[in-house]
Amino acid sequence: MHIETQFSIFMVNKPGVLARVLNEFADAKINLIAITMMDSVEHGVMRLIGGSQEQIRKLLDRLNMQYSETDVLCVTLPNQAGALADVTQKLSKAHINISYAYATAGARGGKTTGVLKVADVKKAIKVLKGGNAKPSKTTKAVRRSPASRK
C-alpha cells in the first residue's frame, strides 16, 4: 500500500485522440501501471499512474495537453472477488470518503492494484494497516422545530 501521483489528462472526445496519446507514452517507453477513461459528449478524462512522473509531465507538456495531478492510494489486492469491497468497507467504517476507485486487471492468481481517491490518504493508510485511526464522531441528526432554532 502506498501513495502515487495520478495524472488526470483532459482530451477532446473524438476518434484517434486516445490512440495518439497512448502511442506517445509507448514511444517514450513510459510504463502505465493503471489507467481509466471517463467520457462525456465534449471531452474525455484519462486518469493514469505510470513510471516516471517527471517523464509523464514532460510528455504531456510537449503534447500541450491539459492535466492535473493528485495523490491517490494504491492498495495491492489479491485478484479475487470481494478484495476491493473489503478495502472500501474498512474505509467506510472509519468515515473516509472515496471519491472514485478503479483497479488494474492483474494476472490469474496474481495480484492487482486498487486505486482510490480518498479524502484523507494518510488516515486511510492507517486504517487499512490496522492502526488506531480515530473514526470521526457522528452525532445523530435531530430535526428541531423552527421555533426552537431562534
VEXVEXFI-15075 format. One record per residue (C-alpha): residue in one letter; x negated, y, z negated; chain; residue number from 1. Coordinates in Angstrom, 2 decimals. Layout:
   res         X         Y         Z   chain     n
     a         X         Y         Z       A   NUM
...
end
This chain:
   res         X         Y         Z   chain     n
     m      0.00      0.00      0.00       A     1
     h     -1.41      3.36      1.00       A     2
     i     -0.62      6.83      2.29       A     3
     e     -1.07      7.53      6.01       A     4
     t     -0.69     10.61      8.17       A     5
     q      2.21     10.21     10.58       A     6
     f      2.43     12.31     13.72       A     7
     s      5.86     13.37     14.98       A     8
     i      5.50     14.27     18.65       A     9
     f      8.25     16.22     20.39       A    10
     m      8.76     15.32     24.04       A    11
     v     11.10     16.09     26.90       A    12
     n     13.59     13.24     27.33       A    13
     k     13.05     12.21     30.95       A    14
     p     11.60      9.22     32.80       A    15
     g      7.85      8.73     32.65       A    16
     v      7.02     11.03     29.73       A    17
     l      6.68      8.26     27.14       A    18
     a      4.65      6.11     29.54       A    19
     r      2.32      9.03     30.32       A    20
     v      1.70      9.78     26.64       A    21
     l      1.13      6.13     25.72       A    22
     n     -1.28      5.73     28.64       A    23
     e     -3.23      8.73     27.36       A    24
     f     -3.54      7.00     23.97       A    25
     a     -4.69      3.81     25.70       A    26
     d     -7.25      5.67     27.85       A    27
     a     -8.61      7.37     24.70       A    28
     k     -8.80      3.93     23.03       A    29
     i     -6.65      5.09     20.11       A    30
     n     -5.03      2.08     18.46       A    31
     l     -1.42      2.62     17.38       A    32
     i     -0.60      0.93     14.09       A    33
     a      3.10      1.80     14.01       A    34
     i      5.44      3.64     16.36       A    35
     t      9.11      4.52     16.58       A    36
     m     11.03      6.60     19.08       A    37
     m     14.16      8.67     18.49       A    38
     d     16.04     10.39     21.26       A    39
     s     18.74     12.93     21.83       A    40
     v     20.13     14.36     25.03       A    41
     e     17.46     17.05     25.30       A    42
     h     14.34     15.71     23.63       A    43
     g     12.68     12.71     22.04       A    44
     v     10.61     12.42     18.89       A    45
     m      7.92      9.77     18.78       A    46
     r      6.63      9.04     15.30       A    47
     l      3.36      7.18     15.10       A    48
     i      0.49      6.18     12.91       A    49
     g     -2.78      5.49     14.64       A    50
     g     -6.52      5.12     14.38       A    51
     s     -8.49      8.34     14.08       A    52
     q     -6.32     11.28     13.04       A    53
     e     -8.82     13.72     14.50       A    54
     q     -8.75     11.92     17.86       A    55
     i     -4.96     12.00     17.85       A    56
     r     -4.92     15.75     17.13       A    57
     k     -7.43     16.42     19.93       A    58
     l     -5.45     14.31     22.39       A    59
     l     -2.12     15.98     21.57       A    60
     d     -3.69     19.44     21.74       A    61
     r     -5.25     18.61     25.12       A    62
     l     -1.84     17.42     26.37       A    63
     n     -0.30     20.64     25.00       A    64
     m      2.27     18.59     23.07       A    65
     q      4.14     19.98     20.10       A    66
     y      3.70     17.84     16.99       A    67
     s      3.82     17.87     13.21       A    68
     e      2.06     15.79     10.58       A    69
     t      3.44     14.33      7.37       A    70
     d      2.31     11.87      4.73       A    71
     v      4.17      8.57      4.71       A    72
     l      3.95      5.50      2.54       A    73
     c      2.74      2.31      4.24       A    74
     v      3.60     -0.91      2.47       A    75
     t      2.20     -4.30      3.51       A    76
     l      5.04     -6.79      3.57       A    77
     p      5.45    -10.47      4.29       A    78
     n      7.06    -10.92      7.70       A    79
     q     10.28    -12.37      6.32       A    80
     a     13.91    -11.46      5.81       A    81
     g     14.55     -9.10      2.91       A    82
     a     10.98     -7.85      2.41       A    83
     l     11.77     -4.24      3.29       A    84
     a     15.09     -4.45      1.41       A    85
     d     13.20     -5.37     -1.79       A    86
     v     11.00     -2.28     -1.49       A    87
     t     13.91      0.05     -0.81       A    88
     q     15.83     -1.41     -3.77       A    89
     k     12.93     -0.71     -6.16       A    90
     l     12.65      2.86     -4.91       A    91
     s     16.41      3.33     -5.19       A    92
     k     16.40      2.22     -8.82       A    93
     a     13.70      4.84     -9.50       A    94
     h     15.84      7.51     -7.76       A    95
     i     13.31      8.06     -4.97       A    96
     n     14.98      9.22     -1.76       A    97
     i     13.95      7.61      1.52       A    98
     s     14.45      9.98      4.46       A    99
     y     13.72      7.26      7.04       A   100
     a     11.89      3.98      7.41       A   101
     y     10.62      1.70     10.16       A   102
     a      8.41     -1.36     10.35       A   103
     t      5.88     -2.97     12.63       A   104
     a      6.87     -6.30     14.13       A   105
     g      3.97     -8.36     12.82       A   106
     a      3.00    -11.85     13.88       A   107
     r      4.87    -15.02     12.93       A   108
     g      3.84    -15.98      9.41       A   109
     g      1.67    -12.88      9.26       A   110
     k      2.10     -9.54      7.59       A   111
     t      4.00     -6.47      8.69       A   112
     t      3.82     -2.82      7.66       A   113
     g      6.80     -0.90      6.37       A   114
     v      6.56      2.86      6.91       A   115
     l      8.66      5.00      4.58       A   116
     k      9.12      8.75      4.46       A   117
     v      9.87      9.29      0.78       A   118
     a     10.47     12.39     -1.30       A   119
     d      7.62     11.65     -3.74       A   120
     v      4.86      9.44     -2.30       A   121
     k      2.77      9.20     -5.49       A   122
     k      5.76      8.26     -7.63       A   123
     a      6.81      5.68     -5.03       A   124
     i      3.37      4.04     -5.15       A   125
     k      3.51      3.95     -8.95       A   126
     v      6.97      2.35     -8.90       A   127
     l      6.01     -0.27     -6.32       A   128
     k      2.83     -1.15     -8.20       A   129
     g      4.96     -1.73    -11.30       A   130
     g      3.78      1.36    -13.15       A   131
     n      5.85      3.27    -15.61       A   132
     a      7.16      5.97    -13.35       A   133
     k      9.88      7.60    -15.34       A   134
     p     13.13      7.45    -13.43       A   135
     s     14.84     10.79    -13.31       A   136
     k     17.57     11.09    -15.89       A   137
     t     21.01     11.05    -14.42       A   138
     t     23.95     12.54    -16.15       A   139
     k     27.48     11.70    -15.37       A   140
     a     29.17     14.44    -13.37       A   141
     v     32.09     15.91    -15.22       A   142
     r     34.64     17.99    -13.42       A   143
     r     35.65     20.96    -15.52       A   144
     s     38.77     22.96    -15.09       A   145
     p     38.41     26.43    -13.55       A   146
     a     39.36     28.00    -16.88       A   147
     s     36.50     26.28    -18.75       A   148
     r     33.91     27.43    -16.17       A   149
     k     34.18     31.08    -17.19       A   150
end
